[in-house]
Amino acid sequence: MTVRLTLRDQEYEVYGGMTVRHALLKLGIQPDSVLPTLDGELITDDEILQDDQHIHLVAVISGGAR
Amino acid sequence: MRQHKLALCKEHFLVWFTEQTQRFINKYHMFGYEDRILVAVSGGKDSLALWNVLHRLGYQTDGLYIGLGINQGTGYSAESLQFTEKYATKYNHKLIVVDVAEFAGATIPEAAALTLRGKGKPCSVCGLTKRYIMNMVAHQGDYNVLVTGHNLDDEVAVLFGNTLNWAVGYLARQGPVLEETAGGLARKAKPFCRFYERETAAYALLQGIDYIYEECPHATGAKSIYYKVQLNQLEADRPGTKLSFYLSFLRAKESGFFAHQNPAVQANLNRCQTCGQPTSAPEQCAFCRTWHRVRSRRAAAA
Protein backbone atom coordinates (compact mmCIF):
# COMPACT_ATOMS: atom_id res chain seq x y z
CA MET A 1 0.00 0.00 0.00
CA THR A 2 1.86 3.02 -1.25
CA VAL A 3 1.36 6.39 -2.88
CA ARG A 4 2.45 6.72 -6.51
CA LEU A 5 3.96 9.99 -7.70
CA THR A 6 4.73 10.62 -11.37
CA LEU A 7 6.87 13.36 -12.83
CA ARG A 8 7.15 13.30 -16.64
CA ASP A 9 8.14 9.69 -17.39
CA GLN A 10 9.50 8.99 -13.90
CA GLU A 11 7.48 7.11 -11.31
CA TYR A 12 8.11 7.14 -7.56
CA GLU A 13 6.54 5.44 -4.57
CA VAL A 14 6.30 6.53 -0.94
CA TYR A 15 4.27 5.36 2.04
CA GLY A 16 1.12 7.24 2.93
CA GLY A 17 0.95 9.38 6.04
CA MET A 18 3.57 11.95 5.15
CA THR A 19 3.00 15.39 3.66
CA VAL A 20 3.55 16.11 -0.02
CA ARG A 21 6.50 18.33 0.86
CA HIS A 22 8.11 15.64 2.99
CA ALA A 23 7.64 13.10 0.20
CA LEU A 24 9.21 15.40 -2.38
CA LEU A 25 12.22 16.13 -0.18
CA LYS A 26 12.59 12.43 0.59
CA LEU A 27 12.61 11.68 -3.15
CA GLY A 28 15.14 14.42 -3.86
CA ILE A 29 12.65 16.54 -5.80
CA GLN A 30 12.81 20.27 -5.10
CA PRO A 31 9.34 21.35 -3.93
CA ASP A 32 9.70 24.63 -5.83
CA SER A 33 10.21 22.80 -9.12
CA VAL A 34 6.83 21.02 -9.26
CA LEU A 35 3.12 21.45 -8.58
CA PRO A 36 1.36 18.39 -7.11
CA THR A 37 -2.07 17.47 -8.46
CA LEU A 38 -4.55 14.79 -7.44
CA ASP A 39 -7.33 13.81 -9.87
CA GLY A 40 -6.52 16.92 -11.90
CA GLU A 41 -6.86 19.25 -8.90
CA LEU A 42 -3.99 21.19 -7.42
CA ILE A 43 -3.13 20.16 -3.86
CA THR A 44 -0.98 21.95 -1.30
CA ASP A 45 2.43 20.88 -0.01
CA ASP A 46 1.07 20.24 3.48
CA GLU A 47 -1.58 17.78 2.27
CA ILE A 48 -1.09 14.38 3.93
CA LEU A 49 -0.74 11.60 1.38
CA GLN A 50 -3.03 8.58 1.64
CA ASP A 51 -2.19 5.07 0.46
CA ASP A 52 -3.33 4.22 -3.08
CA GLN A 53 -3.35 7.84 -4.19
CA HIS A 54 -1.73 8.75 -7.49
CA ILE A 55 -0.11 12.18 -7.42
CA HIS A 56 0.79 13.77 -10.74
CA LEU A 57 3.64 16.27 -10.43
CA VAL A 58 3.63 19.11 -12.96
CA ALA A 59 7.12 20.41 -13.69
CA VAL A 60 7.29 24.19 -13.51
CA ILE A 61 10.90 25.05 -14.38
CA SER A 62 11.37 26.58 -17.80
CA GLY A 63 14.55 27.92 -19.28
CA GLY A 64 16.85 28.60 -22.20
CA ALA A 65 17.29 31.90 -24.03
CA ARG A 66 14.23 34.14 -23.83
CA MET B 1 3.19 29.80 -0.30
CA ARG B 2 5.90 29.61 2.35
CA GLN B 3 7.74 32.61 0.91
CA HIS B 4 4.70 34.84 1.50
CA LYS B 5 3.56 33.04 4.68
CA LEU B 6 0.22 32.74 2.91
CA ALA B 7 -2.17 29.87 2.17
CA LEU B 8 -5.08 30.49 -0.20
CA CYS B 9 -7.93 28.48 -1.68
CA LYS B 10 -8.39 28.39 -5.46
CA GLU B 11 -10.82 31.29 -5.59
CA HIS B 12 -8.73 33.59 -3.41
CA PHE B 13 -5.46 32.59 -5.09
CA LEU B 14 -6.85 33.74 -8.45
CA VAL B 15 -7.98 37.03 -6.94
CA TRP B 16 -4.64 37.50 -5.16
CA PHE B 17 -2.65 36.73 -8.32
CA THR B 18 -4.65 39.17 -10.43
CA GLU B 19 -4.45 41.93 -7.84
CA GLN B 20 -0.72 41.41 -7.38
CA THR B 21 -0.18 41.70 -11.14
CA GLN B 22 -2.01 45.02 -11.12
CA ARG B 23 0.04 46.11 -8.13
CA PHE B 24 3.33 45.37 -9.94
CA ILE B 25 2.12 47.15 -13.09
CA ASN B 26 1.36 50.24 -11.01
CA LYS B 27 4.42 50.07 -8.80
CA TYR B 28 6.87 49.95 -11.70
CA HIS B 29 4.80 52.29 -13.94
CA MET B 30 4.67 49.66 -16.66
CA PHE B 31 1.69 50.81 -18.75
CA GLY B 32 -1.84 52.14 -18.58
CA TYR B 33 -5.25 51.32 -20.01
CA GLU B 34 -4.68 53.68 -22.95
CA ASP B 35 -1.56 51.79 -24.07
CA ARG B 36 -1.48 49.16 -26.82
CA ILE B 37 0.35 46.16 -25.45
CA LEU B 38 2.12 43.46 -27.44
CA VAL B 39 2.38 40.23 -25.44
CA ALA B 40 5.16 37.85 -26.50
CA VAL B 41 3.57 34.40 -26.29
CA SER B 42 5.25 31.03 -26.61
CA GLY B 43 2.44 28.63 -25.72
CA GLY B 44 4.01 28.13 -22.29
CA LYS B 45 2.46 28.75 -18.88
CA ASP B 46 3.97 32.18 -18.19
CA SER B 47 3.12 33.96 -21.41
CA LEU B 48 -0.40 32.55 -21.72
CA ALA B 49 -1.10 33.27 -18.05
CA LEU B 50 0.16 36.83 -18.59
CA TRP B 51 -2.06 37.35 -21.63
CA ASN B 52 -4.97 35.98 -19.62
CA VAL B 53 -4.44 38.23 -16.60
CA LEU B 54 -3.86 41.38 -18.65
CA HIS B 55 -7.04 40.75 -20.60
CA ARG B 56 -9.01 40.13 -17.41
CA LEU B 57 -7.64 43.37 -16.01
CA GLY B 58 -8.99 45.18 -19.07
CA TYR B 59 -5.78 46.06 -20.93
CA GLN B 60 -5.59 46.27 -24.74
CA THR B 61 -3.44 43.32 -25.75
CA ASP B 62 -2.42 41.51 -28.92
CA GLY B 63 -0.20 38.43 -28.96
CA LEU B 64 3.00 37.80 -30.88
CA TYR B 65 4.10 34.22 -31.50
CA ILE B 66 7.47 33.56 -33.12
CA GLY B 67 7.76 30.21 -34.94
CA LEU B 68 11.27 28.96 -34.32
CA GLY B 69 11.09 25.76 -36.36
CA ILE B 70 12.28 23.55 -33.49
CA ASN B 71 10.53 20.39 -34.58
CA GLN B 72 13.15 17.74 -35.21
CA GLY B 73 12.06 14.67 -33.34
CA THR B 74 9.89 16.62 -30.92
CA GLY B 75 7.38 18.76 -32.80
CA TYR B 76 8.01 21.36 -30.11
CA SER B 77 7.35 24.48 -32.21
CA ALA B 78 4.35 22.99 -34.00
CA GLU B 79 2.82 22.01 -30.68
CA SER B 80 3.52 25.34 -28.99
CA LEU B 81 1.87 27.15 -31.94
CA GLN B 82 -1.18 24.91 -31.58
CA PHE B 83 -1.54 25.78 -27.89
CA THR B 84 -1.13 29.48 -28.64
CA GLU B 85 -3.59 29.53 -31.53
CA LYS B 86 -6.10 27.52 -29.53
CA TYR B 87 -5.85 30.01 -26.68
CA ALA B 88 -6.16 33.05 -28.99
CA THR B 89 -9.21 31.54 -30.72
CA LYS B 90 -10.89 30.60 -27.44
CA TYR B 91 -10.63 34.14 -26.08
CA ASN B 92 -10.99 35.86 -29.47
CA HIS B 93 -7.60 37.59 -29.15
CA LYS B 94 -5.57 38.93 -32.07
CA LEU B 95 -2.45 36.83 -32.62
CA ILE B 96 0.44 37.87 -34.86
CA VAL B 97 2.55 34.92 -36.04
CA VAL B 98 6.05 35.40 -37.46
CA ASP B 99 7.72 32.28 -38.80
CA VAL B 100 11.50 32.62 -38.58
CA ALA B 101 12.15 30.36 -41.59
CA GLU B 102 9.85 32.47 -43.78
CA PHE B 103 11.11 35.76 -42.40
CA ALA B 104 14.85 35.11 -42.22
CA GLY B 105 15.46 32.11 -44.48
CA ALA B 106 16.13 29.23 -42.08
CA THR B 107 14.82 27.66 -38.90
CA ILE B 108 16.63 28.33 -35.62
CA PRO B 109 18.33 24.87 -35.51
CA GLU B 110 19.44 25.29 -39.14
CA ALA B 111 20.81 28.75 -38.39
CA ALA B 112 22.63 27.53 -35.28
CA ALA B 113 24.38 24.85 -37.34
CA LEU B 114 25.55 27.45 -39.87
CA THR B 115 26.98 30.07 -37.53
CA LEU B 116 29.62 30.08 -34.86
CA ARG B 117 27.33 32.12 -32.63
CA GLY B 118 26.47 29.91 -29.65
CA LYS B 119 28.91 27.22 -30.77
CA GLY B 120 26.24 24.96 -32.24
CA LYS B 121 23.79 25.52 -29.36
CA PRO B 122 20.73 27.33 -30.76
CA CYS B 123 19.91 29.39 -27.64
CA SER B 124 22.14 32.31 -28.61
CA VAL B 125 20.77 32.65 -32.17
CA CYS B 126 17.27 32.05 -30.81
CA GLY B 127 17.49 34.83 -28.21
CA LEU B 128 18.99 37.27 -30.72
CA THR B 129 16.31 36.50 -33.32
CA LYS B 130 13.40 36.69 -30.90
CA ARG B 131 14.56 40.04 -29.50
CA TYR B 132 14.93 41.41 -33.03
CA ILE B 133 11.50 40.26 -34.23
CA MET B 134 9.76 41.39 -31.03
CA ASN B 135 11.23 44.87 -31.41
CA MET B 136 10.39 45.01 -35.12
CA VAL B 137 6.75 43.97 -34.64
CA ALA B 138 6.32 46.34 -31.69
CA HIS B 139 7.46 49.24 -33.88
CA GLN B 140 5.62 48.22 -37.03
CA GLY B 141 2.38 47.78 -35.10
CA ASP B 142 2.78 51.01 -33.10
CA TYR B 143 2.59 49.20 -29.81
CA ASN B 144 3.46 51.28 -26.75
CA VAL B 145 5.00 48.43 -24.84
CA LEU B 146 6.19 44.87 -25.35
CA VAL B 147 5.53 42.56 -22.40
CA THR B 148 7.05 39.18 -21.68
CA GLY B 149 6.12 36.48 -19.18
CA HIS B 150 9.47 36.45 -17.37
CA ASN B 151 8.84 35.37 -13.78
CA LEU B 152 10.88 35.83 -10.61
CA ASP B 153 12.81 32.60 -11.15
CA ASP B 154 13.81 33.74 -14.65
CA GLU B 155 14.88 37.12 -13.34
CA VAL B 156 16.78 35.74 -10.37
CA ALA B 157 18.59 33.15 -12.53
CA VAL B 158 19.77 35.94 -14.85
CA LEU B 159 20.68 38.14 -11.89
CA PHE B 160 22.61 35.29 -10.27
CA GLY B 161 24.57 34.60 -13.48
CA ASN B 162 25.37 38.26 -14.04
CA THR B 163 26.42 38.71 -10.41
CA LEU B 164 28.72 35.69 -10.55
CA ASN B 165 30.42 37.34 -13.52
CA TRP B 166 30.06 40.92 -12.29
CA ALA B 167 28.54 41.77 -15.65
CA VAL B 168 27.68 45.30 -14.53
CA GLY B 169 26.46 46.38 -17.97
CA TYR B 170 23.83 43.66 -17.96
CA LEU B 171 23.01 44.28 -14.30
CA ALA B 172 22.35 47.94 -15.08
CA ARG B 173 19.83 46.99 -17.75
CA GLN B 174 17.96 44.35 -15.77
CA GLY B 175 14.68 45.36 -14.18
CA PRO B 176 10.88 45.19 -14.38
CA VAL B 177 10.87 47.86 -17.12
CA LEU B 178 13.34 48.62 -19.87
CA GLU B 179 12.58 52.09 -21.18
CA GLU B 180 12.27 52.86 -24.88
CA THR B 181 15.47 54.30 -26.28
CA ALA B 182 15.90 57.17 -28.71
CA GLY B 183 17.61 54.70 -31.04
CA GLY B 184 14.44 52.66 -31.48
CA LEU B 185 14.42 49.91 -28.86
CA ALA B 186 10.80 49.37 -27.82
CA ARG B 187 9.74 49.80 -24.22
CA LYS B 188 9.64 46.43 -22.46
CA ALA B 189 7.92 45.34 -19.25
CA LYS B 190 7.74 42.16 -17.20
CA PRO B 191 4.54 42.21 -15.11
CA PHE B 192 5.28 38.74 -13.63
CA CYS B 193 8.80 39.59 -12.47
CA ARG B 194 7.86 39.17 -8.79
CA PHE B 195 5.89 35.93 -9.12
CA TYR B 196 7.56 32.64 -8.37
CA GLU B 197 7.52 30.26 -11.34
CA ARG B 198 5.36 27.95 -9.27
CA GLU B 199 2.79 30.71 -8.79
CA THR B 200 2.43 31.41 -12.52
CA ALA B 201 2.09 27.66 -13.17
CA ALA B 202 -0.55 27.42 -10.42
CA TYR B 203 -2.47 30.32 -11.96
CA ALA B 204 -2.41 28.66 -15.40
CA LEU B 205 -3.62 25.33 -13.96
CA LEU B 206 -6.32 26.85 -11.77
CA GLN B 207 -7.53 29.12 -14.56
CA GLY B 208 -7.81 26.11 -16.89
CA ILE B 209 -5.28 27.40 -19.41
CA ASP B 210 -3.96 24.66 -21.72
CA TYR B 211 -0.25 25.21 -22.21
CA ILE B 212 2.68 23.23 -23.53
CA TYR B 213 4.22 21.24 -20.66
CA GLU B 214 7.25 20.16 -22.62
CA GLU B 215 10.30 22.35 -22.39
CA CYS B 216 12.26 23.42 -25.47
CA PRO B 217 14.51 20.39 -26.24
CA HIS B 218 17.50 22.72 -26.47
CA ALA B 219 16.96 23.99 -22.92
CA THR B 220 18.39 20.75 -21.53
CA GLY B 221 21.65 21.64 -19.84
CA ALA B 222 21.01 25.39 -20.17
CA LYS B 223 22.88 27.50 -17.63
CA SER B 224 19.66 29.27 -16.62
CA ILE B 225 18.12 25.96 -15.55
CA TYR B 226 21.25 25.02 -13.62
CA TYR B 227 21.04 28.34 -11.77
CA LYS B 228 17.35 27.80 -11.07
CA VAL B 229 18.06 24.42 -9.50
CA GLN B 230 20.74 25.93 -7.26
CA LEU B 231 18.47 28.81 -6.28
CA ASN B 232 15.60 26.44 -5.53
CA GLN B 233 17.89 24.62 -3.14
CA LEU B 234 18.54 27.90 -1.30
CA GLU B 235 14.81 28.62 -1.35
CA ALA B 236 13.98 25.19 0.13
CA ASP B 237 16.29 25.91 3.06
CA ARG B 238 15.36 29.55 3.42
CA PRO B 239 11.94 30.47 1.99
CA GLY B 240 11.90 33.93 0.46
CA THR B 241 15.57 33.94 -0.60
CA LYS B 242 14.87 34.42 -4.30
CA LEU B 243 12.44 37.29 -3.78
CA SER B 244 14.75 38.94 -1.28
CA PHE B 245 17.72 38.67 -3.68
CA TYR B 246 15.73 40.29 -6.49
CA LEU B 247 14.18 43.06 -4.39
CA SER B 248 17.52 43.89 -2.76
CA PHE B 249 19.02 44.17 -6.24
CA LEU B 250 16.23 46.52 -7.37
CA ARG B 251 16.75 48.68 -4.28
CA ALA B 252 20.52 48.82 -4.90
CA LYS B 253 19.86 49.78 -8.51
CA GLU B 254 17.36 52.45 -7.50
CA SER B 255 19.86 53.93 -5.07
CA GLY B 256 22.27 54.44 -7.97
CA PHE B 257 24.52 51.42 -7.57
CA PHE B 258 24.80 50.93 -11.34
CA ALA B 259 23.94 54.49 -12.41
CA HIS B 260 27.25 55.13 -14.16
CA GLN B 261 26.55 52.22 -16.55
CA ASN B 262 23.32 53.46 -18.11
CA PRO B 263 24.33 56.52 -20.15
CA ALA B 264 27.13 54.64 -21.85
CA VAL B 265 24.77 51.90 -23.01
CA GLN B 266 22.35 54.31 -24.65
CA ALA B 267 24.96 56.67 -26.05
CA ASN B 268 26.56 53.86 -28.03
CA LEU B 269 23.45 52.95 -30.02
CA ASN B 270 23.70 53.34 -33.79
CA ARG B 271 21.32 52.46 -36.61
CA CYS B 272 22.00 49.23 -38.45
CA GLN B 273 23.04 50.09 -42.01
CA THR B 274 21.00 47.18 -43.38
CA CYS B 275 17.72 47.16 -41.44
CA GLY B 276 17.73 50.42 -39.47
CA GLN B 277 17.17 48.77 -36.09
CA PRO B 278 19.25 50.05 -33.16
CA THR B 279 22.59 48.43 -32.52
CA SER B 280 25.69 48.98 -30.45
CA ALA B 281 27.77 47.89 -33.47
CA PRO B 282 29.14 50.60 -35.81
CA GLU B 283 27.66 49.18 -39.05
CA GLN B 284 25.43 46.09 -39.19
CA CYS B 285 23.46 44.84 -36.19
CA ALA B 286 24.15 41.38 -34.79
CA PHE B 287 20.92 40.02 -36.29
CA CYS B 288 21.77 41.13 -39.84
CA ARG B 289 25.40 39.98 -39.52
CA THR B 290 24.39 36.55 -38.20
CA TRP B 291 21.58 35.90 -40.64
CA HIS B 292 23.57 37.19 -43.62
CA ARG B 293 26.21 34.59 -42.73
CA VAL B 294 23.55 31.88 -42.33
CA ARG B 295 21.97 32.59 -45.73
CA SER B 296 25.38 32.78 -47.46
CA ARG B 297 26.54 29.46 -46.01
CA ARG B 298 23.21 27.86 -46.79
CA ALA B 299 23.43 29.01 -50.43
CA ALA B 300 27.03 27.82 -50.69
CA ALA B 301 26.11 24.39 -49.33
CA ALA B 302 23.13 24.00 -51.70
HADDOCK unambig.tbl for C-alpha pairs under 7 A between the chains (distance, minus, plus):
assign (segid A and resid 30 and name CA) (segid B and resid 232 and name CA) 6.79 0.50 0.50
assign (segid A and resid 30 and name CA) (segid B and resid 233 and name CA) 6.97 0.50 0.50
assign (segid A and resid 32 and name CA) (segid B and resid 198 and name CA) 6.46 0.50 0.50
assign (segid A and resid 32 and name CA) (segid B and resid 232 and name CA) 6.18 0.50 0.50
assign (segid A and resid 35 and name CA) (segid B and resid 198 and name CA) 6.91 0.50 0.50
assign (segid A and resid 60 and name CA) (segid B and resid 197 and name CA) 6.45 0.50 0.50
assign (segid A and resid 60 and name CA) (segid B and resid 198 and name CA) 5.99 0.50 0.50
assign (segid A and resid 60 and name CA) (segid B and resid 201 and name CA) 6.26 0.50 0.50
assign (segid A and resid 61 and name CA) (segid B and resid 197 and name CA) 6.91 0.50 0.50
assign (segid A and resid 62 and name CA) (segid B and resid 215 and name CA) 6.33 0.50 0.50
assign (segid A and resid 63 and name CA) (segid B and resid 219 and name CA) 5.87 0.50 0.50
assign (segid A and resid 63 and name CA) (segid B and resid 224 and name CA) 5.92 0.50 0.50
assign (segid A and resid 63 and name CA) (segid B and resid 225 and name CA) 5.52 0.50 0.50
assign (segid A and resid 64 and name CA) (segid B and resid 123 and name CA) 6.29 0.50 0.50
assign (segid A and resid 64 and name CA) (segid B and resid 219 and name CA) 4.67 0.50 0.50
assign (segid A and resid 64 and name CA) (segid B and resid 222 and name CA) 5.64 0.50 0.50
assign (segid A and resid 64 and name CA) (segid B and resid 224 and name CA) 6.28 0.50 0.50
assign (segid A and resid 65 and name CA) (segid B and resid 123 and name CA) 5.11 0.50 0.50
assign (segid A and resid 65 and name CA) (segid B and resid 124 and name CA) 6.69 0.50 0.50
assign (segid A and resid 65 and name CA) (segid B and resid 126 and name CA) 6.78 0.50 0.50
assign (segid A and resid 65 and name CA) (segid B and resid 127 and name CA) 5.11 0.50 0.50
assign (segid A and resid 66 and name CA) (segid B and resid 127 and name CA) 5.50 0.50 0.50
